[in-house]
Amino acid sequence: MKVNELVGQWKANAGEPRTDETYEVRLPLYDAAKVAALCDLFPGLTQERIITDLLAAALDELASSFSYEPGNEVAAYDEEGDPMYADAGLTPRFQALAKEYAEKLKAGERIDQRDPARG
């Protein structure tokens, strides 16, 4: 989802499943004021929902900004028969890790990023 799609979604008040995991953040003063202003503009939404949706949109935008880095593995061939190389950049690793963590969350496991054993 893109940030510019949020207002339409908020007007429709759509929702999706949420994890049981909670995250505590301390917002900069002016960002907290902006969230409060959005709550006034969209009274059916909570601060949590607004922050959650903004974070989701920012994460999607960040992931789409990762640049393609051609690897050594040929993933396919284009219509002219030229090889198309698999992405060796951040995108495939990010997607694999996100999928792994999503499965853990679905299974009810906690994810503690502060664990020094993570390496």
HUPELIN-V874027 format. One line per field, one symbol per residue. ss: DSSP state (H for helix, E for strand, - for the rest). phi: phi as a letter, one per 40 degrees, with the letter a starting at -180 (. if undefined). Layout:
ss: ???
phi: ???
This chain:
ss: --HHHHHHHHHH----------------HHHHHHHHHHHHH-----HHHHHHHHHHHHHHHHHHH----EEEEEEEE-----EEEEE--HHHHHHHHHHHHHHHHH---------HHH-
phi: .cdcccdcccccfcabdbcccbbcbbcddccccccccccccbccbcddccccccccccccccccccccbccccccabcccgccbcccbccdccccccccccccccccgccbbccccccg
